[in-house]
Amino acid sequence: MINITCLGSSSAGNAYRISDGQTHLLLEAGFTFKSLQRALEFRMSEIAGCLITHEHGDHSKAAKDVMKAGVNIYTSQGTADALKLSGHRLKTIKAHEQFVIGTWTIKAFEIEHDAEEPLGFVLANTVGDKLVFLTDTYYCRYRFAGLTHVMVECNYSLDIVNRRVTAGDLHPAQKKRLLRSHFGLEHVKGFLRANDISKVQEIWLLHLSDGNSDADRFKSEIQETTGKLVYVADR
């Protein structure tokens, strides 16, 4: 059984606590360290490792302080270089290489984002749970079997974006960047249709844009598409 706790999920900061009851992990560290400590109820020492997808501040702000607190950071060399991370708490990983943290076996995979070497992650534990974590990408080239939990970015809907551009509330250049760096509602539907979700227990929609999303609509449409339990991560 996987327990997912959203500590924050927006352009202001992203972080999630994942636990199988034995090993507790932090996915992303996109807040100040003090904010993370408070969100974790000052139990940072329980965290066995922190996975960071890429160097943008809303995903990595507290990385150095997390390492200083005695928690290993797992990320790509490109991300580590961009953040100027070093030391024995830094564990650089490559796409398709498997590594183990406690009861979790983890494999990273490439994603498409305007960052140095961004990654997504698949996490499997010893009792058969399997979670995919996919955020800040506009495309996923991979398919995953046996998933029980899905955590996926659902940043925007194209019709909302187009309406805002027409109204002059969003610059066309911002739209262009959005479409080339983030997963939207239609991407999520396509991703879920392309994967075997027969065993999926929960779908978490992450990183909704403040202006380009509709949480109630997104939750409803993904539930209708999948028939699964859907949560929208707190923003």
Backbone torsions as a table, in degrees:
resi	resn	phi	psi	omega
1	MET	NA	123.4	178.9
2	ILE	-97.4	132.9	173.6
3	ASN	-108.7	123.1	-178.0
4	ILE	-112.6	126.9	176.1
5	THR	-121.8	121.0	177.4
6	CYS	-85.5	121.1	177.2
7	LEU	-92.6	-14.0	179.2
8	GLY	161.7	143.0	-175.1
9	SER	-152.6	84.4	179.2
10	SER	-168.0	-178.8	177.4
11	SER	-67.6	-12.4	176.0
12	ALA	-80.7	-17.2	178.7
13	GLY	157.4	145.5	-178.0
14	ASN	-132.8	132.2	174.6
15	ALA	-166.1	142.7	-178.1
16	TYR	-141.6	140.3	175.0
17	ARG	-102.4	128.0	-178.8
18	ILE	-120.3	131.5	179.9
19	SER	-142.3	143.6	171.3
20	ASP	-108.1	16.3	-179.1
21	GLY	91.4	-13.6	-180.0
22	GLN	-120.7	-46.7	-178.7
23	THR	-120.2	125.7	-178.5
24	HIS	-103.6	129.5	-179.5
25	LEU	-121.5	154.9	172.4
26	LEU	-112.0	125.2	174.3
27	LEU	-103.4	113.7	-177.2
28	GLU	76.0	157.6	180.0
29	ALA	-145.9	58.5	-169.4
30	GLY	-92.5	25.6	176.7
31	PHE	-128.8	172.3	171.3
32	THR	-63.3	155.5	-178.2
33	PHE	-61.5	-39.2	179.5
34	LYS	-62.3	-39.3	177.9
35	SER	-65.5	-41.1	177.2
36	LEU	-62.9	-43.9	179.0
37	GLN	-57.5	-47.0	-180.0
38	ARG	-62.2	-45.0	-178.9
39	ALA	-62.2	-31.6	179.2
40	LEU	-91.5	9.7	-179.3
41	GLU	55.1	38.3	176.5
42	PHE	58.5	35.9	178.1
43	ARG	-114.3	38.6	179.2
44	MET	-57.9	-30.8	-178.6
45	SER	-65.0	-17.5	178.1
46	GLU	-80.2	-15.2	-176.9
47	ILE	-77.0	122.2	-176.5
48	ALA	-84.8	-17.6	-179.9
49	GLY	-179.1	157.4	-179.7
50	CYS	-126.7	124.5	178.1
51	LEU	-99.6	132.6	179.1
52	ILE	-124.0	127.9	-174.4
53	THR	-78.0	-37.1	-177.6
54	HIS	-166.3	176.3	-166.6
55	GLU	-85.1	-8.1	-177.5
56	HIS	-60.2	141.1	-169.8
57	GLY	-57.6	-31.7	-179.4
58	ASP	-73.4	1.3	175.3
59	HIS	-123.3	-13.2	-169.6
60	SER	-137.0	5.1	-169.7
61	LYS	-50.5	-40.8	-174.4
62	ALA	-96.4	11.6	-172.9
63	ALA	-53.8	-49.0	-177.8
64	LYS	-64.1	-40.0	-179.6
65	ASP	-70.9	-33.4	175.3
66	VAL	-62.1	-41.9	177.1
67	MET	-64.1	-42.5	178.4
68	LYS	-60.9	-28.6	180.0
69	ALA	-80.3	0.1	175.4
70	GLY	96.1	15.3	-179.8
71	VAL	-106.7	130.7	178.2
72	ASN	-70.8	139.3	174.6
73	ILE	-103.1	130.0	178.2
74	TYR	-112.9	117.3	-178.7
75	THR	-160.1	173.4	-179.8
76	SER	-75.3	161.7	176.4
77	GLN	-63.4	-38.6	178.9
78	GLY	-61.2	-42.9	177.3
79	THR	-66.1	-43.9	179.5
80	ALA	-59.7	-42.5	179.5
81	ASP	-65.4	-42.9	-179.0
82	ALA	-63.6	-33.2	179.9
83	LEU	-92.0	-4.3	-177.5
84	LYS	58.1	45.4	177.4
85	LEU	-90.4	143.0	176.2
86	SER	-159.0	170.8	178.3
87	GLY	109.9	173.0	-172.8
88	HIS	-72.6	-14.1	177.5
89	ARG	-83.7	-8.3	177.7
90	LEU	-88.5	123.9	177.3
91	LYS	-119.1	101.2	-179.1
92	THR	-81.3	139.3	-176.1
93	ILE	-129.0	158.1	178.8
94	LYS	-119.9	153.1	175.9
95	ALA	-56.7	137.1	176.1
96	HIS	76.8	-0.6	173.6
97	GLU	-92.7	135.3	-176.9
98	GLN	-92.8	142.4	174.7
99	PHE	-143.8	163.5	-173.6
100	VAL	-123.8	133.8	170.5
101	ILE	-127.7	107.1	-178.4
102	GLY	58.2	-121.5	-177.8
103	THR	-88.8	3.9	-178.3
104	TRP	-103.6	134.4	168.1
105	THR	-108.7	125.5	-167.8
106	ILE	-125.5	140.8	173.8
107	LYS	-132.2	133.1	178.1
108	ALA	-93.0	158.5	175.2
109	PHE	-145.2	155.5	-177.6
110	GLU	-70.9	145.0	170.6
111	ILE	-128.1	173.6	-174.8
112	GLU	-113.0	106.8	-178.0
113	HIS	-153.6	162.2	-178.8
114	ASP	-84.2	66.6	-179.2
115	ALA	-143.0	172.0	-171.1
116	GLU	-68.8	-50.6	-179.1
117	GLU	-153.1	68.0	-174.3
118	PRO	-73.1	151.3	-176.8
119	LEU	-135.3	153.3	163.8
120	GLY	-110.1	172.0	-176.0
121	PHE	-138.3	143.4	168.1
122	VAL	-116.2	126.8	-176.5
123	LEU	-120.5	127.8	177.4
124	ALA	-124.8	140.6	178.7
125	ASN	-111.3	-178.6	-170.9
126	THR	-78.0	-7.8	179.5
127	VAL	-107.5	10.1	172.7
128	GLY	99.8	2.2	174.6
129	ASP	-75.5	148.0	179.8
130	LYS	-145.2	123.2	-174.3
131	LEU	-121.9	136.4	171.1
132	VAL	-109.5	135.7	179.6
133	PHE	-119.6	112.3	-172.9
134	LEU	-134.6	112.1	-179.5
135	THR	-145.5	156.7	177.6
136	ASP	54.5	61.5	176.3
137	THR	-153.0	154.9	175.6
138	TYR	-107.7	2.6	-177.2
139	TYR	-160.5	144.2	171.6
140	CYS	-129.4	118.8	-175.7
141	ARG	-86.2	-4.7	-172.4
142	TYR	-108.7	155.8	174.4
143	ARG	-120.1	149.1	-172.9
144	PHE	-128.9	132.9	-179.7
145	ALA	-100.8	148.6	171.9
146	GLY	73.7	20.8	-178.5
147	LEU	-67.2	141.4	172.4
148	THR	-114.6	-20.0	-179.7
149	HIS	-142.0	138.6	179.1
150	VAL	-125.4	125.4	172.4
151	MET	-119.6	109.3	-170.6
152	VAL	-137.0	138.3	176.3
153	GLU	-64.0	137.8	173.3
154	CYS	-137.2	73.3	-165.1
155	ASN	-74.4	-35.7	-171.1
156	TYR	-156.0	169.2	167.5
157	SER	-121.1	134.8	-174.4
158	LEU	-60.8	-35.6	-179.6
159	ASP	-66.9	-35.3	176.9
160	ILE	-68.6	-43.3	178.5
161	VAL	-59.5	-48.4	-179.3
162	ASN	-62.3	-38.8	178.5
163	ARG	-63.7	-39.9	-179.6
164	ARG	-71.0	-36.0	176.5
165	VAL	-64.6	-45.9	179.2
166	THR	-60.3	-37.4	-178.9
167	ALA	-79.4	-7.1	-179.1
168	GLY	82.9	11.4	-179.8
169	ASP	-87.8	-13.7	-179.3
170	LEU	-138.2	127.4	-179.2
171	HIS	-72.4	141.6	178.6
172	PRO	-55.0	-32.5	178.1
173	ALA	-65.9	-35.2	176.8
174	GLN	-67.9	-38.3	176.0
175	LYS	-61.2	-44.9	-178.5
176	LYS	-59.2	-45.2	179.4
177	ARG	-64.6	-41.1	180.0
178	LEU	-58.0	-45.9	-176.9
179	LEU	-70.3	-20.4	-178.8
180	ARG	-104.1	13.9	-177.9
181	SER	-146.8	-6.9	-175.3
182	HIS	-138.5	154.1	176.8
183	PHE	-85.2	129.1	177.1
184	GLY	-104.8	179.4	-177.0
185	LEU	-57.1	-44.8	-179.4
186	GLU	-67.9	-33.7	174.6
187	HIS	-60.5	-45.4	-178.2
188	VAL	-61.2	-44.9	178.9
189	LYS	-60.0	-44.7	179.2
190	GLY	-63.9	-41.8	179.3
191	PHE	-61.8	-44.3	-178.5
192	LEU	-69.3	-36.2	177.3
193	ARG	-67.3	-32.4	-175.7
194	ALA	-78.7	-15.4	-177.3
195	ASN	-109.1	156.6	174.9
196	ASP	-77.9	106.4	-179.1
197	ILE	-111.1	20.6	-176.5
198	SER	-61.0	-29.5	-178.9
199	LYS	-98.8	0.0	-175.1
200	VAL	-67.2	129.9	179.3
201	GLN	-96.9	-36.8	-176.8
202	GLU	-141.4	141.6	170.4
203	ILE	-120.4	126.3	177.7
204	TRP	-109.5	125.8	176.4
205	LEU	-95.4	122.8	-171.1
206	LEU	-111.8	159.1	163.4
207	HIS	56.6	45.1	176.4
208	LEU	-68.7	135.8	177.7
209	SER	-68.5	143.4	178.6
210	ASP	-61.1	-41.6	-173.5
211	GLY	-104.2	-16.0	-170.6
212	ASN	-112.8	17.6	-176.9
213	SER	-133.9	171.3	176.6
214	ASP	-145.9	100.3	-171.0
215	ALA	-58.7	-45.9	-178.1
216	ASP	-64.5	-43.0	179.4
217	ARG	-64.9	-45.4	-178.0
218	PHE	-61.1	-45.8	179.1
219	LYS	-60.0	-46.2	-178.6
220	SER	-62.5	-45.2	-176.9
221	GLU	-68.6	-37.2	178.6
222	ILE	-71.5	-36.8	174.9
223	GLN	-61.9	-42.8	179.5
224	GLU	-66.1	-36.9	-179.4
225	THR	-69.1	-37.0	-170.2
226	THR	-110.7	-26.1	-172.7
227	GLY	71.7	17.4	-176.6
228	LYS	-106.3	164.8	174.6
229	LEU	-72.3	125.1	-175.6
230	VAL	-121.7	133.4	174.0
231	TYR	-117.5	144.7	171.1
232	VAL	-104.7	121.2	-178.4
233	ALA	-62.2	138.2	178.6
234	ASP	-58.8	139.3	-179.9
235	ARG	-100.1	NA	NA
